[in-house]
Amino acid sequence: MVSTLRWGIISTGKIAEAFAKDLVVDPKTRDVQDVAHKIAAVGSRSVDSAQSFIDRILGGDKDIKAYGSYAELYADSNVDAVYIGTPHTFHYENALNGIKSGKHVLCEKPVTSNAAELRSLIAAAKEKNVFFMEALWTRFQPLALEFKKISESGILGKPLVLHADLSGDFDIQTLFEHPSNKLSKPSSITGSILKTPITGVDANTTFTLNFSEAELSAQAALSCSINANSFGGGSGAGVTIRYERGSIHIGEPIYCPSSFTVTYLDKENGKNRVVKEEKRFFEYVGVGWHFQADEVARCVRDGKIESDVWTHQKSLLQMEIFDEVRRQGGYVLPPGVEKVV
């Protein structure tokens, strides 16, 4: 039996467009046979905006309802789950209203403005017994799942150092989730922020995470910027993880890569030598947003309120790190942005 999840799309911006386009891709093209998706409604600040989205992105499907407010969409009994693609400073309010309406919620990243807001949403979801997850789409792509399998298999030994660079979202879970770390939080976090003189927002951020509380002794060095191009030109940007017996390099862009390279090392006369190198490629119809939707559909079908792949705990760890990096960097969010502190 195929379980079909009926979605409501909140917001009509670029991210919502990307998600909606992938949502209507036939699941069979990615070898998914057990779940399917249907867009039942789109909510925006006006009916015209919602209808324009349906016409431009979804072929003018007459079965999709256009709403001029989010509240109307939340009240629609034909909507099982909502995808929230609004700017992240509105995520807390939008997600909370969806949860209170009894809808399952997939909320774009970063899921909230701080960890306190996220704790509040998790508590509300548990109280209403609805599914809630941050839309960290990278974690559900086939490449990420295959990489994780190799990383945690032990064939390369323990991870030692992780470097990642991108003007966007970063993922330190390679170290956090490795079996030898035993889900221990970073033993230390060091962050540095350079603000742009134009508006005072963070232009360049670098942070280092140490993991040394369990059997793992490793470090993650992460950086992001809004004023430097990390793509191409032999920059070597992307993600590189060095292990005891090799390395894995994930190419650009790291939020949706199409390949990674595994290098296997062995010692000869006390020196490391490359014994094998494998490059793995991944292709599918769509951009990659639909894999997280498949996870939501399966979790809702099975009565779960959180994913085993991208748990509430992992989102909380991520937000706690962001809070600490902002604190060390002296970056304070504008008044009124944080609804819970």
Buried (B, 14 or more C-beta within 10 A) or exposed (E): EEEBBBBBBBBBEEBBBBBBBBBBBEBEEBEBEEBBBBBBBBBBEEBEBBBBBBEEBBEEEEEBBBBBBBEBBBEBEEBBBBBBBBEBBBBBBBBBBBBBBEBBBBBBBBBBBBBBBBBBBBEBBBEBEBBBBBBBBBBBBBBBEEBBEBBBEBEBEBBBBBBBBBBEBBBBBBBBBBBBBEBBBBEEBBBBBEBEEEEEEBBBBBBBBBBBBBEBBBBBBBBBBEEEEBEEEEEEBBBBBBBEBBBBBBBBBBBBBBEBBBBBBEEEEEEEEEEEEEEBEBEBEBBBBBBBBBBBBBBBBEEBBBBEBBBBEBBBBBBBBBBBBBEBBEBEEEEEBBBBE
